[in-house]
């Protein structure tokens, strides 16, 4: 069993960005990637957090498995001194806590020195959502001065983002020819006959959700064009002009172009359409549990943030329309 060891000499400077992790820390990341199936972005943040932990332990000449609570408190304080935001510190603590829990199950440590540590509190920003008319305008807009195949693809993607509330990874993970019989090999597929999408969300959890008529029509318009672009053997539903699976950056760039052409404010990104989907659905239905299930949230508290957006919407309507809301001059 491999465990972390201290550096040969204390270090006072931060480790370089490409510094190698101790093999024991790499083992933990492999566990998170293979067994926990964490997203690549989460793994990248955890890697940075573990690199900082390794550097702090080396600077203190403390073997990581022997670190005590006071060591961890000191290292968290160093993060605050360096100006890390509360959310970033919370991610660091989550990575460190997970490491020591994993070591605990392996018998490497007896106690988890991170267990009682909590990150500083920070105000939770509300998700940014488009107004209903803005979201509809964006979803209906066809990109101009664009080959018809790419315009049809962009339109189908936007309709799925707003009409189904999918994450970027869920949209780009969809395959064109897949189904329940190949679910283990596919990140997602569509059942156009049943008007449903089946996606692989966070934590490797699958969920199914309905496809609206507008998204269904956009998909049916895109599929014939896809055959003219897709490379031989490519399974992806959405492909680039090179015929390979579309990347997140390509999707974001296309959406920003579409938003600019539709006259929307700058800063529109794919996840904003997911926020808009949730907010508008909650405004119309008031069914928080249903919205939670459709979004694939593990906790209802994650979904409850959209009730605040809903309240803001109602407050603006009140301020604009109710005679008692207007201030006397």
C-alpha angles and dihedrals in degrees: 000000000000121000132180118267128199121256116261091250134020116266123211100180125073116266116258116263091251096045112141119247122232110265090246090058091047088053089055092051090049088053090052093048099043105030103024093033094214118184118264092245091053091048090052091053091047090050091055090047092051091047090056090047091052091049093049092049091049091049089052093043089233121141104232096233087056095050115128133205093266090055092053092046089053092049092049089051088054089056090054092048089053089057101250113164121245092253092052091050089050090055090050092051091048091054093046093045091050092051094054092044089053091049089048091057088051093049094244093122133022099207134029108234091194096054097094098038118106129191121242113273118255132183110264109233116225116245114258113243132179122241114258094254091048093050092048092048091052094046092049096043117106113210111251128227088019130124108263093243092057092042090054091048094049091049093051092049093050092048090052093047093051100027096048104022093234125170119239092252091050093052094046092044093062116114124208097222112036139105144165092300091061097033093119090059098041132070091208147332142191129240101203093177089058093035092232138127124214114199141174108234135183117320091021091285117151123213137174125218138173124264115222123231094254093052091044092053091047091051093049089051092050100048097072090050091049091065089060093055109031118100119237110283094010110145098188117115092212117046136175126241086270090062098247131113112293115251126227092248092052090050093049092049093049092048092050090052090049092049093049091051090048090055096246124150118273119264098053110154133174096258089056087068090054089052089048091050092052096043096047092044091051092047090054101039107022087210105134095177093054091050090050091054094046092050093046094234114167092208129043089219089069090056094044091075087077090062087067090054088049090052091050089053091051092045092054090049090051093048091049099044114023116089092215091056093064116094118236114248 
